[in-house]
Amino acid sequence: MMTKTSTEIQNDIYQFIQTYATTDDQQLSESDFNRVALDLFDYQFKSNLPYKRYAQSQRKSPLIVNNWQSIPLMPIQGTSS
């Protein structure tokens, strides 16, 4: 998987919001949301060292996570130094 740039991810998120703000197609939106979320996870994992360490402590990485529900959530306490 090639890591997208932050601008590409922001554009994908914006496009997702624009596309699904006015539709009820849950099946299609779930698939697209999964793709966008996994791209964001990949970017954060590679660009945010504290998050990467946390994800690794949870035994999660972009190589093994294939569903947005498996992306580790960073506790708010983990963001302070």
SEMIRO-750784 format. One record per residue: residue number from 0; residue in three letters; x, y, z of N, C-alpha, C in turn. Coordinates in Angstrom, 2 decimals. Layout:
! residues N
+-----+------+---------+---------+---------+---------+---------+---------+---------+---------+---------+
: pos : code :     nxx :     nyy :     nzz :    caxx :    cayy :    cazz :     cxx :     cyy :     czz :
+-----+------+---------+---------+---------+---------+---------+---------+---------+---------+---------+
: NUM :  ala :       X :       Y :       Z :       X :       Y :       Z :       X :       Y :       Z :
...
+-----+------+---------+---------+---------+---------+---------+---------+---------+---------+---------+
***
This chain:
! residues 81
+-----+------+---------+---------+---------+---------+---------+---------+---------+---------+---------+
: pos : code :     nxx :     nyy :     nzz :    caxx :    cayy :    cazz :     cxx :     cyy :     czz :
+-----+------+---------+---------+---------+---------+---------+---------+---------+---------+---------+
:   0 :  met :    0.84 :   -1.17 :    0.00 :    0.00 :    0.00 :    0.00 :    0.88 :    1.24 :    0.00 :
:   1 :  met :    0.63 :    2.14 :   -0.89 :    1.39 :    3.39 :   -0.96 :    0.70 :    4.43 :   -0.08 :
:   2 :  thr :    1.49 :    5.06 :    0.78 :    0.92 :    6.05 :    1.69 :    0.51 :    7.30 :    0.91 :
:   3 :  lys :   -0.72 :    7.73 :    1.17 :   -1.20 :    8.96 :    0.56 :   -0.67 :   10.15 :    1.34 :
:   4 :  thr :   -0.67 :   11.31 :    0.71 :   -0.27 :   12.53 :    1.39 :   -1.42 :   13.02 :    2.26 :
:   5 :  ser :   -1.11 :   13.91 :    3.18 :   -2.17 :   14.44 :    4.03 :   -3.23 :   15.18 :    3.20 :
:   6 :  thr :   -2.79 :   15.86 :    2.16 :   -3.74 :   16.57 :    1.29 :   -4.66 :   15.58 :    0.57 :
:   7 :  glu :   -4.12 :   14.49 :    0.09 :   -4.94 :   13.48 :   -0.59 :   -5.96 :   12.88 :    0.38 :
:   8 :  ile :   -5.53 :   12.62 :    1.61 :   -6.44 :   12.05 :    2.61 :   -7.53 :   13.06 :    2.96 :
:   9 :  gln :   -7.15 :   14.31 :    3.15 :   -8.14 :   15.35 :    3.44 :   -9.16 :   15.44 :    2.31 :
:  10 :  asn :   -8.69 :   15.39 :    1.08 :   -9.60 :   15.44 :   -0.07 :  -10.53 :   14.23 :   -0.09 :
:  11 :  asp :   -9.99 :   13.05 :    0.23 :  -10.82 :   11.84 :    0.27 :  -11.90 :   11.95 :    1.34 :
:  12 :  ile :  -11.53 :   12.47 :    2.51 :  -12.50 :   12.63 :    3.59 :  -13.58 :   13.63 :    3.17 :
:  13 :  tyr :  -13.16 :   14.74 :    2.61 :  -14.13 :   15.74 :    2.14 :  -15.06 :   15.15 :    1.09 :
:  14 :  gln :  -14.50 :   14.40 :    0.16 :  -15.31 :   13.77 :   -0.89 :  -16.30 :   12.77 :   -0.30 :
:  15 :  phe :  -15.85 :   12.00 :    0.69 :  -16.73 :   11.05 :    1.36 :  -17.91 :   11.79 :    1.99 :
:  16 :  ile :  -17.62 :   12.86 :    2.70 :  -18.68 :   13.64 :    3.36 :  -19.64 :   14.20 :    2.32 :
:  17 :  gln :  -19.10 :   14.76 :    1.25 :  -19.95 :   15.33 :    0.20 :  -20.83 :   14.26 :   -0.45 :
:  18 :  thr :  -20.26 :   13.10 :   -0.69 :  -20.99 :   12.03 :   -1.37 :  -22.09 :   11.45 :   -0.51 :
:  19 :  tyr :  -21.80 :   11.22 :    0.77 :  -22.75 :   10.49 :    1.61 :  -23.59 :   11.36 :    2.53 :
:  20 :  ala :  -23.43 :   12.66 :    2.44 :  -24.25 :   13.56 :    3.26 :  -25.71 :   13.51 :    2.85 :
:  21 :  thr :  -25.96 :   13.13 :    1.61 :  -27.33 :   13.15 :    1.10 :  -27.80 :   11.80 :    0.56 :
:  22 :  thr :  -27.18 :   10.72 :    1.00 :  -27.59 :    9.41 :    0.51 :  -27.82 :    8.45 :    1.67 :
:  23 :  asp :  -28.58 :    7.42 :    1.43 :  -28.85 :    6.41 :    2.44 :  -28.21 :    5.07 :    2.08 :
:  24 :  asp :  -27.30 :    5.06 :    1.14 :  -26.68 :    3.82 :    0.68 :  -25.63 :    3.35 :    1.71 :
:  25 :  gln :  -26.10 :    2.65 :    2.74 :  -25.23 :    2.23 :    3.84 :  -24.13 :    1.26 :    3.41 :
:  26 :  gln :  -24.45 :    0.35 :    2.52 :  -23.47 :   -0.65 :    2.11 :  -22.30 :    0.01 :    1.38 :
:  27 :  leu :  -22.61 :    0.88 :    0.45 :  -21.56 :    1.57 :   -0.30 :  -20.78 :    2.51 :    0.61 :
:  28 :  ser :  -21.46 :    3.23 :    1.48 :  -20.77 :    4.16 :    2.35 :  -19.84 :    3.43 :    3.32 :
:  29 :  glu :  -20.23 :    2.26 :    3.81 :  -19.38 :    1.46 :    4.69 :  -18.08 :    1.08 :    4.00 :
:  30 :  ser :  -18.17 :    0.65 :    2.76 :  -16.99 :    0.27 :    1.99 :  -16.07 :    1.47 :    1.77 :
:  31 :  asp :  -16.64 :    2.59 :    1.39 :  -15.84 :    3.80 :    1.16 :  -15.26 :    4.33 :    2.47 :
:  32 :  phe :  -16.05 :    4.29 :    3.55 :  -15.55 :    4.74 :    4.84 :  -14.37 :    3.87 :    5.27 :
:  33 :  asn :  -14.48 :    2.58 :    5.09 :  -13.40 :    1.66 :    5.44 :  -12.11 :    2.04 :    4.70 :
:  34 :  arg :  -12.23 :    2.31 :    3.42 :  -11.06 :    2.68 :    2.61 :  -10.42 :    3.97 :    3.12 :
:  35 :  val :  -11.24 :    4.99 :    3.37 :  -10.73 :    6.27 :    3.83 :  -10.09 :    6.11 :    5.22 :
:  36 :  ala :  -10.75 :    5.38 :    6.11 :  -10.23 :    5.19 :    7.46 :   -8.90 :    4.43 :    7.45 :
:  37 :  leu :   -8.80 :    3.42 :    6.60 :   -7.54 :    2.66 :    6.52 :   -6.42 :    3.50 :    5.94 :
:  38 :  asp :   -6.73 :    4.36 :    4.98 :   -5.71 :    5.28 :    4.46 :   -5.23 :    6.24 :    5.55 :
:  39 :  leu :   -6.16 :    6.74 :    6.33 :   -5.81 :    7.65 :    7.42 :   -4.98 :    6.92 :    8.48 :
:  40 :  phe :   -5.37 :    5.70 :    8.81 :   -4.59 :    4.89 :    9.77 :   -3.17 :    4.68 :    9.26 :
:  41 :  asp :   -3.03 :    4.34 :    8.00 :   -1.71 :    4.12 :    7.41 :   -0.87 :    5.40 :    7.53 :
:  42 :  tyr :   -1.47 :    6.53 :    7.22 :   -0.75 :    7.81 :    7.29 :   -0.34 :    8.12 :    8.73 :
:  43 :  gln :   -1.28 :    7.99 :    9.66 :   -0.97 :    8.29 :   11.06 :    0.09 :    7.34 :   11.61 :
:  44 :  phe :    0.00 :    6.09 :   11.25 :    0.96 :    5.09 :   11.71 :    2.38 :    5.45 :   11.26 :
:  45 :  lys :    2.49 :    5.92 :   10.04 :    3.81 :    6.24 :    9.48 :    4.30 :    7.64 :    9.85 :
:  46 :  ser :    3.39 :    8.54 :   10.25 :    3.76 :    9.94 :   10.46 :    3.72 :   10.39 :   11.91 :
:  47 :  asn :    3.13 :    9.61 :   12.78 :    2.93 :   10.02 :   14.17 :    3.56 :    8.96 :   15.08 :
:  48 :  leu :    4.79 :    9.21 :   15.52 :    5.53 :    8.21 :   16.28 :    4.83 :    7.77 :   17.57 :
:  49 :  pro :    4.28 :    8.69 :   18.38 :    3.57 :    8.21 :   19.58 :    2.39 :    7.29 :   19.23 :
:  50 :  tyr :    1.67 :    7.62 :   18.17 :    0.55 :    6.77 :   17.77 :    1.06 :    5.42 :   17.26 :
:  51 :  lys :    2.13 :    5.45 :   16.50 :    2.71 :    4.20 :   15.98 :    3.10 :    3.28 :   17.14 :
:  52 :  arg :    3.75 :    3.85 :   18.13 :    4.15 :    3.04 :   19.30 :    2.94 :    2.46 :   20.00 :
:  53 :  tyr :    1.90 :    3.30 :   20.15 :    0.68 :    2.81 :   20.78 :    0.05 :    1.68 :   19.96 :
:  54 :  ala :   -0.07 :    1.89 :   18.66 :   -0.66 :    0.86 :   17.79 :    0.14 :   -0.44 :   17.87 :
:  55 :  gln :    1.45 :   -0.31 :   17.87 :    2.29 :   -1.51 :   17.97 :    2.09 :   -2.20 :   19.32 :
:  56 :  ser :    1.87 :   -1.42 :   20.39 :    1.62 :   -2.04 :   21.70 :    0.30 :   -2.81 :   21.69 :
:  57 :  gln :   -0.60 :   -2.43 :   20.79 :   -1.88 :   -3.12 :   20.63 :   -1.79 :   -4.23 :   19.57 :
:  58 :  arg :   -0.58 :   -4.42 :   19.05 :   -0.31 :   -5.42 :   18.00 :   -1.12 :   -5.14 :   16.73 :
:  59 :  lys :   -1.14 :   -3.85 :   16.36 :   -1.85 :   -3.42 :   15.15 :   -0.91 :   -2.65 :   14.26 :
:  60 :  ser :   -1.05 :   -2.87 :   12.97 :   -0.29 :   -2.12 :   11.96 :   -1.10 :   -2.12 :   10.67 :
:  61 :  pro :   -0.75 :   -1.24 :    9.74 :   -1.47 :   -1.22 :    8.46 :   -1.36 :   -2.55 :    7.69 :
:  62 :  leu :   -0.37 :   -3.35 :    8.02 :   -0.22 :   -4.63 :    7.33 :   -1.24 :   -5.66 :    7.77 :
:  63 :  ile :   -1.73 :   -5.53 :    9.00 :   -2.67 :   -6.55 :    9.49 :   -4.09 :   -6.04 :    9.70 :
:  64 :  val :   -4.27 :   -4.73 :    9.82 :   -5.61 :   -4.18 :   10.01 :   -6.27 :   -4.01 :    8.64 :
:  65 :  asn :   -7.43 :   -4.62 :    8.47 :   -8.12 :   -4.52 :    7.18 :   -9.56 :   -4.04 :    7.30 :
:  66 :  asn :   -9.91 :   -3.58 :    8.52 :  -11.25 :   -3.05 :    8.74 :  -11.16 :   -1.89 :    9.70 :
:  67 :  trp :  -11.91 :   -0.83 :    9.45 :  -11.82 :    0.37 :   10.28 :  -12.10 :    0.08 :   11.75 :
:  68 :  gln :  -12.91 :   -0.92 :   12.02 :  -13.25 :   -1.23 :   13.40 :  -12.08 :   -1.83 :   14.18 :
:  69 :  ser :  -11.03 :   -2.24 :   13.48 :   -9.84 :   -2.80 :   14.12 :   -8.73 :   -1.78 :   14.33 :
:  70 :  ile :   -8.95 :   -0.56 :   13.86 :   -7.95 :    0.49 :   14.04 :   -7.91 :    0.85 :   15.52 :
:  71 :  pro :   -6.72 :    0.83 :   16.13 :   -6.66 :    1.15 :   17.56 :   -6.96 :    2.62 :   17.82 :
:  72 :  leu :   -7.81 :    2.84 :   18.82 :   -8.16 :    4.19 :   19.22 :   -7.16 :    4.67 :   20.26 :
:  73 :  met :   -6.58 :    5.84 :   20.02 :   -5.59 :    6.38 :   20.94 :   -6.32 :    7.05 :   22.10 :
:  74 :  pro :   -6.06 :    6.61 :   23.33 :   -6.70 :    7.28 :   24.47 :   -6.22 :    8.72 :   24.59 :
:  75 :  ile :   -7.08 :    9.60 :   25.01 :   -6.73 :   11.01 :   25.12 :   -5.54 :   11.20 :   26.06 :
:  76 :  gln :   -5.41 :   10.37 :   27.07 :   -4.29 :   10.47 :   27.99 :   -2.97 :   10.17 :   27.29 :
:  77 :  gly :   -3.01 :    9.47 :   26.19 :   -1.79 :    9.12 :   25.46 :   -1.22 :   10.27 :   24.66 :
:  78 :  thr :   -1.95 :   11.38 :   24.56 :   -1.48 :   12.48 :   23.75 :   -0.64 :   13.47 :   24.52 :
:  79 :  ser :   -0.63 :   13.40 :   25.85 :    0.16 :   14.36 :   26.62 :    1.53 :   13.77 :   26.95 :
:  80 :  ser :    2.48 :   14.64 :   27.04 :    3.85 :   14.19 :   27.34 :    4.24 :   14.53 :   28.75 :
+-----+------+---------+---------+---------+---------+---------+---------+---------+---------+---------+
***
